[in-house]
Amino acid sequence: MDFSVTTKTYGGTPEPRRVRVPNRDDVGIVVNPGMNFGMPQSIYCLGIHFPETGECLYYDAKRVRDAEEPAATPG
């Protein structure tokens, strides 16, 4: 799984990675491609900015999916 900040380029200009997280309907933009929290077991998190609310939050990278991916099916 690639946790890079950018996913596509258009004419050499990087496009920000747009993502979705659980329990939120809005799309966020990855602003920090990764940070480890905790010792000795680290949790790898992504810093995400949500333009609609102005929030910047960190989410466990395992729970983040690209905005273009289909929603996960329950169950």
Backbone hydrogen bonds, N-H to C=O, Kabsch-Sander energy under -0.5 kcal/mol:
donor,donor_aa,acceptor,acceptor_aa,energy
3,F,1,M,-0.6
7,T,15,E,-1.3
8,K,15,E,-0.6
10,Y,13,T,-2.1
11,G,9,T,-0.5
13,T,10,Y,-1.5
15,E,8,K,-2.7
17,R,5,V,-2.1
18,R,16,P,-0.6
19,V,28,G,-2.8
20,R,65,R,-3.0
24,R,21,V,-1.2
28,G,19,V,-2.9
29,I,49,H,-2.7
30,V,17,R,-2.3
31,V,47,G,-2.8
32,N,47,G,-1.7
35,M,45,C,-1.8
37,F,43,I,-1.9
42,S,40,P,-0.7
43,I,37,F,-2.5
44,Y,42,S,-0.5
45,C,35,M,-2.9
45,C,43,I,-0.6
46,L,59,Y,-2.5
47,G,32,N,-2.3
48,I,46,L,-0.5
48,I,57,L,-3.5
49,H,29,I,-2.9
50,F,55,E,-3.1
53,T,50,F,-0.9
54,G,50,F,-2.6
55,E,50,F,-0.8
57,L,48,I,-2.7
59,Y,46,L,-2.0
61,A,44,Y,-2.8
63,R,60,D,-2.2
64,V,61,A,-0.9
65,R,20,R,-2.2
67,A,18,R,-2.5
69,E,66,D,-1.3
